[in-house]
Amino acid sequence: MNRTSPSEVKAWCIGRGFHPNKTLGQNFLVDRNILDALADTAGAGPGMRVLEVGPGLGVMTEALLKRGARVTAIEKDPALAAWLRETLCAEWPGALDLREGDALGADWPALLAEGFEVFASNLPYSVGTRIVLELAAQPLAPRRMVALVQQEVAERFAAPPSTPARGTASVWLQLDYAVRLVRSVKPSCFWPPPEVVSAVVLLERHDRSALPPEGKARLRALAKHLFTQRRKQLGTALRKAPPPFRGLDPANAGIDPARRAETLSLPEWEALAALRA
């Protein structure tokens, strides 16, 4: 089957009695140009270890395998997992490690200890943000991550300070990764087409933060609290914050207490997280 042919994908679904599940985000990529852009951005080559979540019919998986990558793919849907075993696992023995299960329940430290250089996925919209955030926070996360997500999600991931989209996801991801929108993707590039525009987003680890893991965890907890009260000034939000942040004075980090969370740069977040009450 040509996995980028809408007619062949439809015929496969009809022949198998398979109905794409909107709740599981089963919108299959059927555009060759977007597929090539994803694979090019991933930069996967011979022998590289790639982690994929939600392979679906295997369009991305096949492209990665053809470039010589070794792919570990996690698929939740039993029918799609069975199809992948029948086809790609048989065609690429030893190169594709298919694991049937829900990535939301993955033991990330154990999985990532296997060593992956790249994460590349057309992520289910309903869980895409959570998967990217959980994965990126792991010390052994791949240095390069390429995901196809809703455009508004990608914009939140990449949002710089003092922009409307700046939020918890922006700070959490940019603490460890340089984030860039590669290109927008129209609904017509999928079957069935989703109701929103999508985007290819690239995350590349930058190693600019000197914080140890416990410091990063503290910063993430602080950002989560402050962005739940994003309309409040920092000084006001911290006066009634839960421990261990209650009573922190932003002025002690050289930050005006009248500012708001979305205006802070990453060095300022680090300085604020380093304070102790």
C-alpha positions, 0 to 999 in steps of 0.5 A: 500500500502507498501510505501517502495515497488518500485513495489507498488509505481509504481503501485499506480502512474500508477493506479492514472495517477500520474507522479512524478514531477521532478521540485517538487522533487518528488523522493519517498523513497522506502528503508526500511533501510533508512526509519528506519535510518531517523525515528531513527535519528529523535528520535520521540516517543509517544506524540512528536510533529513533523513537516514534509515538503513534505510528498509525499506518506507518507512513513516518515509520517507513520513511525513517526505515528507508533512510536506514534508521532503527525505529522503536514505535509505540502504537496504542491501537491493536488493529494498527499494531497488527497491520504494522506487524504484518507489513513493516516488521516483516519487511524490516526485521531487526530494524523496527521494534514495535511495542503495543501500548499507551505511551502515556503510561510509558516508563520513560527513564527505562525506555530512554535508557535504550539510547535514542538520538531522535524522536519523530512523530505525527502525534495524536492531538489529544495527548501530543502536548503531554507526551512532548513535555514529559519526554523533554523533561527526561535527562536522557531525552533525545537531543533532537525532537520533531513532532507534527502537532496542532499549529497553536500547540507548536506556537506555544512551544516556540513562544518567546517572552512577552508574547500572548502564546508564552506559557508553561509549555514554552518555559518548560521546553525552552529550558532545554531545547531551542524550539522552531516552527518548521512549516504549517500543514493544511488539514487536506494533508491528512485523511481524514482531515482534522478541523485545525491547521497543524505544524511541524515543530523542531526541538534541538537540545541546547545545553545552555542551562547549568541547573541540575535536575532538581533545579530544573524540577523546581523551575518547572514547578514555579512556572506552573504556579505562576502561569496559573495566575498569569494576570497577576504581578509576580510579587502578588502571585508569590506572596500567596504561593504554596511552599516552597515559593511562598514569600519569594521576592523577585527583587532579590533576583533583580526582577521587578515584582510588578512584572508578569510571568510571560515577560521573563527570559530563561535566565530570569526564570533560573534566577527566580527559581534559585531564590529561597524564602 
